[in-house]
Amino acid sequence: MEFIWSNNTLADFIMREQTVHLWKSPLNSSPQTLDYLFSLLSPDEITRAERFYQSKHRHEFILARGLLRIILGRYLGTNPNSIIFGYSSRGKPFLADFAHPLQFNLSHSAGLVIYAISSFKQVGIDLEHQKKIDSVEDLAKRFFSPQEHQYLIKQSDKSPIFFKLWTAKEAYLKATGEGIAGGLDKIIINIKEDGNLCIGEPWSLFSFSPETEYYGALVVSNSQEEIEISAFSLSDDVDRFYLEQDRNH
């Protein structure tokens, strides 16, 4: 499935029932915006940021979490730095201080971040940049079910189906809150005759490509027919988005 990504960054930020909003953004900004986003982080987020040895990875973490706070702040009508996150036993973040049904999840890879904001009880998203893997079949045998592995080895181009299956499994484990420790090999993805992927009820799976050479998967706890998805892109200008939201808060 492919989404139409709107560049309208002045979205209404109203989360209606049966709705999922996707946001994607490049993880780059001016030093001034980076400093501002850093100022929004909680002490535990700052500690996590400082654990990154490479400045590139540290800056990407700051941008991903700072943008998350700005986006959530607009939906909740509150200051981004007042948002308090709680974490499940497996590390999935959630809103700890709002009696609000809003759910969210995020994933970033190779300079791109994607967020899922939802009114549903459970939502998970995963993003992977396509990179060359020398041992695709070995990895599939280790982490995929026998049926998935057999399907993959029959494909002439194995890389796309590998990343589609991998992101689907990760998104599901993130939706349930189990995380990767839940075991990729324990999650069975059904492959239809047309090659599309699905998970059993009550879960809906959407596989998509947010950018060239990127694979994404969204998993939502509801039937696919009842889900409305809107997708928004920050294009290449995180700084403009920050200024727009700052003026309109």
Contacts in CASP RR format, 6 or more apart in sequence:
PFRMAT RR
TARGET T0000
AUTHOR 0000-0000-0000
METHOD contacts of the structure
MODEL  1
MEFIWSNNTLADFIMREQTVHLWKSPLNSSPQTLDYLFSLLSPDEITRAE
RFYQSKHRHEFILARGLLRIILGRYLGTNPNSIIFGYSSRGKPFLADFAH
PLQFNLSHSAGLVIYAISSFKQVGIDLEHQKKIDSVEDLAKRFFSPQEHQ
YLIKQSDKSPIFFKLWTAKEAYLKATGEGIAGGLDKIIINIKEDGNLCIG
EPWSLFSFSPETEYYGALVVSNSQEEIEISAFSLSDDVDRFYLEQDRNH
1 206 0 8 1.000
1 207 0 8 1.000
1 208 0 8 1.000
2 208 0 8 1.000
2 209 0 8 1.000
3 22 0 8 1.000
3 208 0 8 1.000
3 210 0 8 1.000
3 229 0 8 1.000
3 231 0 8 1.000
4 231 0 8 1.000
5 24 0 8 1.000
5 210 0 8 1.000
5 231 0 8 1.000
5 232 0 8 1.000
5 233 0 8 1.000
6 230 0 8 1.000
6 231 0 8 1.000
6 232 0 8 1.000
6 233 0 8 1.000
7 232 0 8 1.000
7 233 0 8 1.000
7 235 0 8 1.000
8 232 0 8 1.000
9 232 0 8 1.000
9 234 0 8 1.000
9 240 0 8 1.000
9 241 0 8 1.000
9 244 0 8 1.000
9 245 0 8 1.000
10 244 0 8 1.000
10 248 0 8 1.000
11 21 0 8 1.000
11 230 0 8 1.000
11 232 0 8 1.000
13 74 0 8 1.000
13 75 0 8 1.000
14 75 0 8 1.000
15 21 0 8 1.000
15 75 0 8 1.000
15 102 0 8 1.000
15 117 0 8 1.000
15 118 0 8 1.000
15 119 0 8 1.000
16 119 0 8 1.000
16 228 0 8 1.000
17 119 0 8 1.000
18 119 0 8 1.000
18 120 0 8 1.000
18 222 0 8 1.000
18 226 0 8 1.000
18 227 0 8 1.000
18 228 0 8 1.000
19 118 0 8 1.000
19 119 0 8 1.000
19 227 0 8 1.000
19 228 0 8 1.000
19 229 0 8 1.000
19 230 0 8 1.000
20 116 0 8 1.000
20 117 0 8 1.000
20 118 0 8 1.000
20 119 0 8 1.000
20 120 0 8 1.000
20 123 0 8 1.000
20 218 0 8 1.000
20 220 0 8 1.000
20 227 0 8 1.000
20 228 0 8 1.000
20 229 0 8 1.000
20 230 0 8 1.000
21 116 0 8 1.000
21 117 0 8 1.000
21 118 0 8 1.000
21 229 0 8 1.000
21 230 0 8 1.000
21 231 0 8 1.000
21 232 0 8 1.000
22 114 0 8 1.000
22 115 0 8 1.000
22 116 0 8 1.000
22 117 0 8 1.000
22 125 0 8 1.000
22 210 0 8 1.000
22 218 0 8 1.000
22 229 0 8 1.000
22 230 0 8 1.000
22 231 0 8 1.000
22 232 0 8 1.000
23 67 0 8 1.000
23 71 0 8 1.000
23 114 0 8 1.000
23 115 0 8 1.000
23 117 0 8 1.000
23 231 0 8 1.000
23 232 0 8 1.000
23 233 0 8 1.000
23 234 0 8 1.000
24 112 0 8 1.000
24 113 0 8 1.000
24 114 0 8 1.000
24 115 0 8 1.000
24 210 0 8 1.000
24 211 0 8 1.000
24 231 0 8 1.000
24 232 0 8 1.000
24 233 0 8 1.000
24 234 0 8 1.000
25 63 0 8 1.000
25 67 0 8 1.000
25 112 0 8 1.000
25 113 0 8 1.000
25 114 0 8 1.000
25 233 0 8 1.000
25 234 0 8 1.000
25 238 0 8 1.000
25 241 0 8 1.000
26 111 0 8 1.000
26 112 0 8 1.000
26 234 0 8 1.000
26 235 0 8 1.000
26 236 0 8 1.000
26 238 0 8 1.000
27 59 0 8 1.000
27 60 0 8 1.000
27 63 0 8 1.000
27 64 0 8 1.000
27 108 0 8 1.000
27 111 0 8 1.000
27 112 0 8 1.000
27 113 0 8 1.000
28 63 0 8 1.000
28 111 0 8 1.000
28 236 0 8 1.000
28 238 0 8 1.000
29 37 0 8 1.000
29 63 0 8 1.000
29 238 0 8 1.000
29 239 0 8 1.000
29 242 0 8 1.000
30 239 0 8 1.000
32 239 0 8 1.000
33 238 0 8 1.000
33 239 0 8 1.000
33 242 0 8 1.000
34 59 0 8 1.000
34 62 0 8 1.000
34 63 0 8 1.000
36 242 0 8 1.000
37 62 0 8 1.000
37 63 0 8 1.000
37 65 0 8 1.000
37 66 0 8 1.000
37 67 0 8 1.000
37 69 0 8 1.000
37 70 0 8 1.000
37 242 0 8 1.000
38 46 0 8 1.000
38 49 0 8 1.000
38 62 0 8 1.000
38 66 0 8 1.000
39 81 0 8 1.000
40 65 0 8 1.000
40 66 0 8 1.000
40 69 0 8 1.000
40 70 0 8 1.000
40 80 0 8 1.000
40 81 0 8 1.000
41 49 0 8 1.000
41 62 0 8 1.000
41 65 0 8 1.000
41 66 0 8 1.000
41 69 0 8 1.000
41 81 0 8 1.000
42 84 0 8 1.000
42 85 0 8 1.000
45 65 0 8 1.000
48 61 0 8 1.000
49 58 0 8 1.000
49 61 0 8 1.000
49 62 0 8 1.000
49 65 0 8 1.000
50 58 0 8 1.000
52 58 0 8 1.000
52 61 0 8 1.000
60 108 0 8 1.000
60 111 0 8 1.000
60 113 0 8 1.000
63 113 0 8 1.000
63 238 0 8 1.000
64 106 0 8 1.000
64 108 0 8 1.000
64 113 0 8 1.000
66 80 0 8 1.000
67 113 0 8 1.000
67 115 0 8 1.000
67 234 0 8 1.000
67 238 0 8 1.000
67 241 0 8 1.000
68 104 0 8 1.000
68 106 0 8 1.000
68 115 0 8 1.000
69 80 0 8 1.000
69 81 0 8 1.000
69 83 0 8 1.000
70 80 0 8 1.000
70 241 0 8 1.000
70 242 0 8 1.000
70 245 0 8 1.000
71 115 0 8 1.000
71 117 0 8 1.000
72 80 0 8 1.000
72 83 0 8 1.000
72 95 0 8 1.000
72 102 0 8 1.000
72 104 0 8 1.000
72 117 0 8 1.000
73 79 0 8 1.000
73 80 0 8 1.000
73 83 0 8 1.000
73 249 0 8 1.000
74 245 0 8 1.000
74 248 0 8 1.000
74 249 0 8 1.000
75 102 0 8 1.000
75 117 0 8 1.000
76 83 0 8 1.000
76 95 0 8 1.000
76 98 0 8 1.000
76 100 0 8 1.000
76 102 0 8 1.000
77 249 0 8 1.000
78 98 0 8 1.000
79 249 0 8 1.000
83 95 0 8 1.000
83 97 0 8 1.000
83 98 0 8 1.000
84 95 0 8 1.000
84 96 0 8 1.000
84 97 0 8 1.000
85 93 0 8 1.000
85 94 0 8 1.000
85 95 0 8 1.000
85 96 0 8 1.000
86 93 0 8 1.000
86 94 0 8 1.000
86 95 0 8 1.000
86 96 0 8 1.000
87 93 0 8 1.000
87 94 0 8 1.000
88 94 0 8 1.000
88 177 0 8 1.000
90 177 0 8 1.000
90 178 0 8 1.000
90 179 0 8 1.000
90 181 0 8 1.000
90 182 0 8 1.000
91 177 0 8 1.000
91 179 0 8 1.000
92 105 0 8 1.000
92 174 0 8 1.000
92 177 0 8 1.000
92 179 0 8 1.000
93 104 0 8 1.000
94 103 0 8 1.000
94 104 0 8 1.000
95 102 0 8 1.000
95 104 0 8 1.000
101 119 0 8 1.000
101 121 0 8 1.000
102 117 0 8 1.000
102 118 0 8 1.000
102 119 0 8 1.000
103 117 0 8 1.000
103 118 0 8 1.000
103 119 0 8 1.000
103 120 0 8 1.000
103 121 0 8 1.000
103 122 0 8 1.000
103 123 0 8 1.000
104 115 0 8 1.000
104 116 0 8 1.000
104 117 0 8 1.000
104 118 0 8 1.000
104 123 0 8 1.000
105 115 0 8 1.000
105 116 0 8 1.000
105 123 0 8 1.000
105 124 0 8 1.000
105 125 0 8 1.000
105 174 0 8 1.000
105 175 0 8 1.000
106 113 0 8 1.000
106 114 0 8 1.000
106 115 0 8 1.000
106 116 0 8 1.000
106 125 0 8 1.000
107 113 0 8 1.000
107 114 0 8 1.000
107 125 0 8 1.000
107 126 0 8 1.000
107 127 0 8 1.000
107 170 0 8 1.000
107 174 0 8 1.000
107 216 0 8 1.000
108 114 0 8 1.000
108 127 0 8 1.000
109 127 0 8 1.000
109 128 0 8 1.000
109 129 0 8 1.000
109 214 0 8 1.000
110 129 0 8 1.000
110 131 0 8 1.000
110 214 0 8 1.000
111 129 0 8 1.000
112 127 0 8 1.000
112 129 0 8 1.000
112 210 0 8 1.000
112 211 0 8 1.000
112 214 0 8 1.000
113 127 0 8 1.000
114 125 0 8 1.000
114 127 0 8 1.000
114 210 0 8 1.000
114 216 0 8 1.000
115 125 0 8 1.000
116 123 0 8 1.000
116 124 0 8 1.000
116 125 0 8 1.000
116 218 0 8 1.000
118 220 0 8 1.000
120 220 0 8 1.000
120 221 0 8 1.000
120 222 0 8 1.000
120 227 0 8 1.000
121 221 0 8 1.000
122 175 0 8 1.000
122 176 0 8 1.000
122 177 0 8 1.000
122 219 0 8 1.000
122 220 0 8 1.000
122 221 0 8 1.000
123 175 0 8 1.000
123 218 0 8 1.000
123 219 0 8 1.000
123 220 0 8 1.000
123 221 0 8 1.000
124 171 0 8 1.000
124 172 0 8 1.000
124 174 0 8 1.000
124 175 0 8 1.000
124 218 0 8 1.000
124 219 0 8 1.000
124 220 0 8 1.000
125 171 0 8 1.000
125 174 0 8 1.000
125 216 0 8 1.000
125 217 0 8 1.000
125 218 0 8 1.000
125 219 0 8 1.000
126 166 0 8 1.000
126 167 0 8 1.000
126 168 0 8 1.000
126 170 0 8 1.000
126 171 0 8 1.000
126 174 0 8 1.000
126 216 0 8 1.000
126 217 0 8 1.000
127 167 0 8 1.000
127 210 0 8 1.000
127 214 0 8 1.000
127 215 0 8 1.000
127 216 0 8 1.000
128 163 0 8 1.000
128 166 0 8 1.000
128 167 0 8 1.000
128 170 0 8 1.000
128 214 0 8 1.000
128 215 0 8 1.000
128 216 0 8 1.000
129 213 0 8 1.000
129 214 0 8 1.000
130 159 0 8 1.000
130 160 0 8 1.000
130 163 0 8 1.000
130 213 0 8 1.000
130 214 0 8 1.000
130 215 0 8 1.000
133 139 0 8 1.000
133 159 0 8 1.000
133 162 0 8 1.000
136 152 0 8 1.000
136 158 0 8 1.000
136 159 0 8 1.000
136 162 0 8 1.000
137 149 0 8 1.000
137 152 0 8 1.000
137 153 0 8 1.000
137 158 0 8 1.000
139 162 0 8 1.000
140 148 0 8 1.000
140 149 0 8 1.000
140 152 0 8 1.000
140 153 0 8 1.000
140 158 0 8 1.000
140 162 0 8 1.000
140 165 0 8 1.000
141 149 0 8 1.000
142 185 0 8 1.000
143 166 0 8 1.000
143 169 0 8 1.000
143 183 0 8 1.000
143 184 0 8 1.000
143 185 0 8 1.000
144 152 0 8 1.000
144 165 0 8 1.000
144 184 0 8 1.000
144 185 0 8 1.000
145 185 0 8 1.000
145 188 0 8 1.000
145 189 0 8 1.000
147 188 0 8 1.000
147 191 0 8 1.000
148 165 0 8 1.000
148 188 0 8 1.000
148 189 0 8 1.000
148 191 0 8 1.000
151 161 0 8 1.000
151 191 0 8 1.000
152 158 0 8 1.000
152 161 0 8 1.000
152 162 0 8 1.000
152 165 0 8 1.000
155 161 0 8 1.000
160 215 0 8 1.000
163 215 0 8 1.000
164 197 0 8 1.000
164 207 0 8 1.000
164 215 0 8 1.000
164 217 0 8 1.000
165 189 0 8 1.000
165 197 0 8 1.000
166 184 0 8 1.000
166 215 0 8 1.000
167 207 0 8 1.000
167 215 0 8 1.000
167 216 0 8 1.000
167 217 0 8 1.000
168 189 0 8 1.000
168 197 0 8 1.000
168 199 0 8 1.000
168 205 0 8 1.000
168 207 0 8 1.000
168 217 0 8 1.000
168 219 0 8 1.000
169 184 0 8 1.000
169 187 0 8 1.000
169 189 0 8 1.000
170 179 0 8 1.000
170 180 0 8 1.000
170 184 0 8 1.000
170 217 0 8 1.000
171 205 0 8 1.000
171 216 0 8 1.000
171 217 0 8 1.000
171 218 0 8 1.000
171 219 0 8 1.000
172 187 0 8 1.000
172 199 0 8 1.000
172 203 0 8 1.000
172 205 0 8 1.000
172 219 0 8 1.000
173 179 0 8 1.000
173 180 0 8 1.000
173 182 0 8 1.000
173 183 0 8 1.000
173 184 0 8 1.000
173 187 0 8 1.000
174 219 0 8 1.000
175 203 0 8 1.000
175 219 0 8 1.000
175 220 0 8 1.000
175 221 0 8 1.000
187 199 0 8 1.000
189 197 0 8 1.000
189 198 0 8 1.000
189 199 0 8 1.000
189 205 0 8 1.000
190 197 0 8 1.000
190 198 0 8 1.000
190 199 0 8 1.000
190 200 0 8 1.000
191 197 0 8 1.000
192 198 0 8 1.000
196 207 0 8 1.000
197 205 0 8 1.000
197 207 0 8 1.000
198 205 0 8 1.000
199 205 0 8 1.000
199 219 0 8 1.000
201 223 0 8 1.000
202 221 0 8 1.000
202 222 0 8 1.000
202 223 0 8 1.000
203 219 0 8 1.000
203 220 0 8 1.000
203 221 0 8 1.000
204 219 0 8 1.000
204 220 0 8 1.000
204 221 0 8 1.000
204 222 0 8 1.000
204 223 0 8 1.000
204 224 0 8 1.000
204 227 0 8 1.000
205 217 0 8 1.000
205 218 0 8 1.000
205 219 0 8 1.000
206 217 0 8 1.000
206 218 0 8 1.000
206 219 0 8 1.000
206 220 0 8 1.000
206 224 0 8 1.000
206 229 0 8 1.000
207 215 0 8 1.000
207 216 0 8 1.000
207 217 0 8 1.000
208 216 0 8 1.000
208 217 0 8 1.000
208 218 0 8 1.000
209 215 0 8 1.000
209 216 0 8 1.000
210 216 0 8 1.000
218 229 0 8 1.000
220 227 0 8 1.000
234 241 0 8 1.000
END
